[in-house]
Amino acid sequence: MIDFLTSNKKKASDFQSFGFGVKEFSEEVIEVKSPNVLEVALYKAKDTGLNNVVVEDTALYIQGVDFYGTEIKHIYDEIKTNHEYHGYQVSWMVCLCMRKDDLYYLASGELTGKLNYPGVTTGYHFENILAVEKDGHYVPFPSLSNLEQHDLSPRYKALEKLAKAIKNNDYSELIMIDANSLKNWEGEYQVETTHKKLALSL
């Protein structure tokens, strides 16, 4: 069985619904500082040093701000109630990465929308301030039916791609990276910046 590496109960439940096992990792994996969610997921997989496990990285790209979308978990506390971001265009991206022998396999999903304040009381993490287009207008993501959320969720889109590839033993629709050619990361790593005041790029 291929396991998903996480200590997050919500994510663990999502992966288990697709037939993956769940494994907790005792060591902290510090994520690389890159604007590219695929690159962050790739190096997270590399830095675990494990085979046949899946890691995930989530990004929320917000148009007109000066931080990387891949740093969302560090700055979420600052944006969750900051109405200055109301109406900003966003792209929610999820990338899964799995090392299998000498190759890394990456599957991703994406959803576009807008930040919407005040946030609703339901939804996981930034979902409660995310609005998506439905029938010509924007509605809070958590207000959608479970089926609609499932169909739109970038995590589910990526999971479906990866699960299908594993089931059919056909990885041609995924991004594949030669593990032996992947160089060590020489750039910065992400640091905690909770409550950091963000400058808007006008």
C-alpha positions in Angstrom: 0.0 0.0 0.0 1.1 3.5 -0.7 0.9 5.8 2.3 0.2 9.6 2.6 2.5 11.4 5.0 0.5 13.7 7.3 -0.6 14.5 10.8 -3.6 16.4 9.5 -6.9 14.6 10.2 -8.9 16.3 7.5 -6.3 15.5 4.8 -5.8 12.0 6.2 -9.6 11.4 5.8 -9.5 12.7 2.2 -6.6 10.3 1.3 -8.2 7.3 3.0 -11.3 7.8 0.9 -9.2 7.2 -2.2 -7.7 4.0 -0.7 -4.4 5.4 0.5 -2.9 4.5 3.9 -1.7 7.2 6.3 1.6 7.5 7.9 2.9 10.1 10.4 6.4 11.3 10.1 8.4 11.9 13.3 10.8 14.4 11.7 9.8 18.0 10.7 10.3 18.7 7.0 11.0 22.3 6.4 9.6 23.4 3.1 11.8 25.1 0.5 11.0 28.8 -0.3 9.8 28.7 -3.9 6.8 30.3 -5.6 6.2 27.1 -7.4 3.9 24.6 -5.5 5.2 21.7 -7.6 8.8 22.5 -6.6 7.9 22.7 -2.9 6.1 19.4 -3.1 9.0 17.8 -5.0 11.6 18.8 -2.5 9.4 17.9 0.4 9.2 14.4 -1.1 13.0 14.4 -1.6 13.7 15.6 2.0 11.7 12.8 3.6 14.0 10.3 2.0 11.1 7.8 1.7 9.9 5.6 -1.1 6.2 4.9 -2.0 4.8 7.7 0.2 2.8 10.7 -1.0 3.4 14.3 0.3 1.3 17.3 -0.4 1.8 21.0 -0.8 -1.0 23.6 -0.9 -0.7 27.1 -2.3 -3.1 30.0 -2.4 -1.9 32.5 -5.0 -3.5 35.9 -4.3 -3.2 38.5 -7.1 -1.5 41.7 -6.0 0.4 40.6 -2.9 4.1 40.4 -2.1 4.3 36.9 -0.7 4.5 33.5 -2.3 1.2 31.5 -2.5 3.2 28.5 -1.2 3.6 30.4 2.1 -0.1 30.6 2.8 0.0 28.5 6.0 2.5 31.0 7.5 0.5 34.1 6.8 -3.1 32.8 7.0 -3.6 34.4 10.4 -3.0 37.8 8.9 -5.3 37.5 5.9 -8.2 35.6 7.4 -9.9 38.7 8.8 -8.2 41.4 6.8 -10.9 42.9 4.7 -8.4 44.8 2.6 -8.1 41.6 0.5 -11.9 41.4 -0.3 -12.4 40.6 -4.0 -8.8 39.8 -4.7 -8.5 37.1 -7.4 -7.0 33.8 -6.1 -5.8 30.5 -7.4 -5.9 27.5 -5.0 -3.4 24.8 -6.1 -2.6 21.5 -4.6 0.3 19.3 -5.7 1.0 15.7 -4.6 4.4 14.1 -5.0 5.4 10.5 -4.7 8.8 8.9 -5.1 8.7 5.4 -6.6 12.1 4.0 -7.0 14.1 6.3 -9.4 11.2 8.6 -10.3 9.2 11.3 -8.6 5.6 11.6 -9.8 3.6 14.8 -9.4 -0.2 15.3 -9.7 -1.8 18.7 -9.3 -5.2 20.4 -9.2 -6.4 24.0 -9.3 -9.4 26.1 -8.5 -9.8 29.9 -9.1 -12.0 32.2 -7.1 -12.0 35.4 -5.0 -11.4 36.3 -1.4 -14.7 37.1 0.3 -15.2 38.8 3.7 -16.6 38.4 6.2 -15.7 34.7 6.1 -18.2 32.0 6.8 -18.0 29.8 9.9 -17.7 26.6 8.0 -15.0 25.3 5.8 -11.4 24.1 6.4 -8.7 26.7 6.7 -8.9 29.4 4.0 -12.0 27.8 2.4 -14.1 30.0 4.7 -12.9 33.2 2.9 -12.9 31.7 -0.5 -15.8 32.4 -3.0 -16.1 30.5 -6.3 -18.3 31.3 -9.3 -21.6 29.5 -9.6 -24.5 30.4 -11.9 -22.9 33.7 -12.8 -22.1 35.0 -9.3 -19.7 34.2 -6.5 -20.7 32.0 -3.5 -18.7 30.8 -0.4 -17.0 27.6 -1.2 -18.3 25.9 2.0 -21.9 26.7 0.9 -21.6 24.3 -2.0 -22.9 20.8 -1.7 -20.5 18.0 -0.7 -20.6 16.8 -4.3 -19.8 20.2 -5.8 -17.0 20.7 -3.3 -15.6 17.3 -4.2 -15.7 18.1 -7.9 -14.0 21.5 -7.5 -11.5 20.7 -4.8 -7.9 20.8 -6.1 -6.9 18.1 -3.6 -9.6 15.8 -5.0 -8.6 16.6 -8.6 -4.9 15.7 -7.8 -5.9 12.6 -5.8 -8.0 11.3 -8.7 -5.1 11.7 -11.1 -2.7 10.0 -8.8 -5.0 7.2 -7.7 -5.9 6.5 -11.4 -2.2 6.4 -12.4 -1.4 3.9 -9.6 -4.5 1.7 -10.3 -3.7 1.5 -14.0 0.1 1.5 -13.6 0.1 4.3 -16.1 1.8 7.5 -15.1 1.9 9.1 -18.5 -0.5 11.9 -17.4 1.6 12.9 -14.4 4.8 15.0 -14.3 7.8 12.7 -13.9 11.2 13.8 -12.5 14.3 11.6 -12.5 15.3 11.2 -8.8 19.0 10.8 -9.7 19.1 14.1 -11.6 17.4 16.2 -8.9 20.0 18.4 -7.3 20.0 19.4 -3.7 18.1 22.6 -2.9 20.5 25.6 -2.6 17.9 28.3 -1.9 16.1 29.6 1.2 13.7 27.7 3.3 10.3 28.9 4.5 10.1 30.4 8.0 7.2 31.1 10.3 5.9 34.6 9.7 2.6 34.4 11.6 0.9 37.8 12.1 3.4 39.4 9.7 1.9 42.6 8.2 1.8 42.1 4.4 2.4 44.9 2.0 0.0 45.1 -0.9 1.4 45.5 -4.4 -0.6 48.2 -6.1 
